[in-house]
Amino acid sequence: MSEWSLYVKIPKDRIGVLIGSGGSVKETIEERLKVNLEINSKTGDVKITAVEKEDPSYLFKAKDLITAIGRGFSPENAYRLLDDENILEIIDLRDIFGRSQSDIVRVKGRIIGKEGKARRIIEEMSGALLSIYGHTVAIIGSIEQVEMAREAVRMLIKGSQHSTVYKFLQRKRREMKLRSLMLWEAETPKDLGA
């Protein structure tokens, strides 16, 4: 049986975070996802090998988790990806602005906001987590949370005012709460004694 492996490259300055104090983060990933990690601290290359040959699906989850740490998330926040409900999405600002470093810096500032206000509001309203690192904006959450946060980020990238984005988030949050209430009511058995 051949070995199942994937490769991922992360920034060299994130290798220490991936390894963790005394190798704790690396060990947690290996144990929880049944993989083996070979980390090259000089290049940032990480080889992920499946320990259980019958089920290589953990490789993809490990790759997302390592990518999330590489894109600036703390291991604790990246561990949210261990929940099957959560996904990772990465917006590469170079795809929008090319190599224009000044545009990337400007837009990152808009997404973060004064003293982190915009990022904090997007996270609170959507329920997703954001990491703005290098030339990327990474988002972790459920599909619905990620969609909501992604749209808010795209609005800021396109130049929408922060107040417009906050109103959009409030509307989407109300819609989300209403949908979950309607779903709850539909699944709750009716009281037959009434």
Residue pairs with C-beta under 8 A, 6 or more apart in sequence:
1 53
3 49
3 50
3 53
4 49
4 50
4 53
4 56
4 59
5 47
5 48
5 49
5 50
5 59
6 47
6 48
6 59
6 60
6 62
6 63
7 45
7 46
7 47
7 48
8 45
8 46
8 48
8 63
8 66
8 67
8 70
9 43
9 44
9 45
9 46
9 70
10 18
10 44
10 46
10 66
10 67
10 69
10 70
10 71
11 44
11 70
11 134
12 41
12 42
12 43
12 44
14 44
14 69
14 70
14 72
15 39
15 41
15 44
17 25
17 69
17 74
17 75
18 25
18 26
18 39
18 46
18 66
18 69
18 70
18 75
19 25
19 26
19 39
19 41
20 26
20 27
20 28
20 75
25 69
25 75
26 37
26 39
28 75
28 79
29 35
29 37
29 62
29 65
29 66
30 36
30 37
30 51
32 82
33 58
33 61
33 62
33 65
33 82
34 50
34 51
34 52
34 55
34 58
35 48
35 49
35 50
35 51
35 58
35 59
35 62
36 48
36 49
36 51
37 46
37 47
37 48
37 49
37 62
37 66
38 46
38 47
38 49
39 45
39 46
40 46
44 70
46 66
48 59
48 62
48 63
48 66
49 59
50 56
50 58
50 59
52 58
61 81
61 82
64 81
64 87
64 88
65 78
65 79
65 81
65 82
67 88
67 90
68 77
68 78
68 81
68 88
68 131
68 138
68 140
69 75
69 78
71 90
71 131
71 133
71 134
71 136
71 138
72 131
72 132
72 133
72 134
72 138
73 129
73 131
73 138
73 140
77 129
77 131
77 140
78 140
80 86
80 129
80 140
80 141
81 87
81 88
81 140
85 142
86 140
86 141
86 142
87 140
87 141
87 142
87 143
87 146
88 138
88 139
88 140
89 138
89 139
89 146
89 150
90 136
90 137
90 138
90 139
91 136
91 137
91 138
91 139
91 150
91 153
91 154
92 135
92 136
93 103
93 104
93 107
93 108
93 135
93 136
93 137
93 157
94 104
94 135
96 107
96 157
97 103
97 104
97 107
104 135
107 156
107 157
108 132
108 137
110 118
110 156
110 157
110 162
111 118
111 119
111 122
111 130
111 132
111 137
111 153
111 156
111 157
112 118
112 119
112 132
113 119
113 120
113 121
113 162
118 156
118 162
118 165
119 130
119 132
121 166
121 169
122 128
122 130
122 149
122 152
122 153
122 165
122 169
123 129
123 130
123 149
125 148
125 152
125 166
125 169
125 170
125 172
125 173
126 141
126 145
126 146
126 148
126 149
126 152
126 169
126 172
126 173
127 141
127 142
127 145
127 148
128 139
128 140
128 141
128 142
128 145
128 146
128 148
128 149
129 139
129 140
129 141
130 137
130 138
130 139
130 149
130 153
131 137
131 138
131 139
131 140
132 138
137 153
139 146
139 149
139 150
139 153
140 146
141 149
144 176
148 169
148 172
148 173
148 176
151 168
151 172
152 165
152 168
152 169
155 164
155 165
155 168
156 162
156 165
